[in-house]
Amino acid sequence: MNKVLKYSGGILSFSFGIAVWLFFALAYSNHLHYQEQFQMFLFTSDYWADLMSRPGGLADYLGTFFTQFYYHSWLGAFIIALFLVFLQQQVCFISSRLKNNPLLYPLTFIPSIIFWVLFCDENYLLASLIAVMLTLLAVQLYLYLRNPLVRIVFAAMMLLALYWLVGGVFWIFALLVICVELFFFRQLTKFQWVVLISLFVVCIAVPPLLTKQTMQYPLSRLWWGISYNRYSTVSPVPLLLAWISIPLVSLMFLLPVKSMGSKPAIFWLCVEVIALIVVGDWFVRHSVDGAKEEIMAYDYNVRMQNWDQVIAMADRKAPDSPISVACLNLALCKEGKMNDNMFHYFQNGPEGLLPSFKRDFTVPMIVSEIYYHLGFLNTSLQYDFEAMEAIPDYKKSSRAIKRMAEVNLLNGEYKVAEKYLHMLQHTLFYSSWANEAMQCIGNETKMDADPEWAQLRQYRMKEDVLFSEEQKDQMLGLLFMNCKTNRMAYEYLIAYTLLNKDLNHFVQYFPIGKTLNYKEIPVHYQEALLAFWAGSGRKMADFPWPVSQTVGERFNNYARLSSSGGYAEEQIKNLYSQTYWYYLQFRK
């Protein structure tokens, strides 16, 4: 029976690892990209010293180190899968020392499943898992000590060390040591027990109180850890559940289990596995945030300039949030499809073109991409800086630093650019880019060799302009007049008036695009011109702009259908939902 259970245990661990890897690599990959961009691991002694100067520093250092590999989601998924399997093996090792009970092997997956569920929340950091792994590693070392006095001294010293190395989870070490002494070693005298418990109480209670005197962290964060979650005010209950599950699983191995043959053992093993799969699947499914994953996917593809992927996502499922619509509109514009296809997709007004500034660390970084490609370099710089400063755990953002280096380089602010590039040179995945960019300092010819940079250097405002959130159309107009080859600025200006249903300004701005030499008036522009002319009460026979026969016929049919008594909006939607006329009349 033991041989059967031994092989089945290996198969279960391997299968669990594959399941975790596939989940994060295929279904939740953009959550990993999201995590990577809001931290920046530096291979410098100062970075090491900074993290190690506070409780939980080693766990935070290692967590940030491994999180940088989320740059490649498949690699990040592999790291999470490997760590969760390693955690399961640690729990199995400790539990089996209390009592060898292989029939309960599936229970050792419970802590790993809980962490899987936690990591569906993008704000739980990898340091929270590494802290637990390091704590259990200390327990595993403790199990090899045979002298009671040595164990007592080791336990006290290790508890103090764990507080500084891994943070708030350190008291789980004390709980597991007590379990080990009660059910594995069974050697301590009453006096030794008093000494051990007294040392535990002092070592758990005093360090956070002393740390509070020299650091500005709230005492509650020192108790529960300062690097496990991006937000300091998050409830510690989910993590507490993950921590407590480890000694509980170990204690469950003490339950009496009758000896049985191979077939009954396999049967009960299958029952346990099926129960874990059903319960785990339910919790994971209810922890997944598909809406966030979708927005993160839009953001990632915009960041990587995968414009065709953004449009393909919208073709599969129409975006409905301002951020995802804004990403789609940017992709349409970059691909030269905005003027003819913009209203083929759901549009929710100007917020889906240029979302308003919000004081958080996500939206400004996404919107910064739009302003960057438009040529509003300083506005893009401001948004990225504000986003980075708003990160709740005060970490630097590799993505933001890269963009700020880029903008300062294009603006000729070489000293500032050099400072940011020097930081990026100490990273893993951004160092090669930083080294190449460093060669562009003071070398405009080399910068102009990059088509994107050469174009943005032409587009950018040459004089200081105070950007106004309330007058975005005027800002876009100034940007276009600054460089009349900036097609994107013109198309965003026209799109802004159309989304505002401001046909008067549309007609006013429309002629300034003649320098762009369109072969024909774009379809949505034709639709808007027809709507404006009809709304002005003038005769259609005097219509001054050339429109295609198809658009003209469709407008006549639309006008006839919408003016007929008792018309059905559903009928118009079926026929004309992809026109500007439908947006103008029915979108609020």
Disulfide bonds with the S-S distance in Angstrom:
none
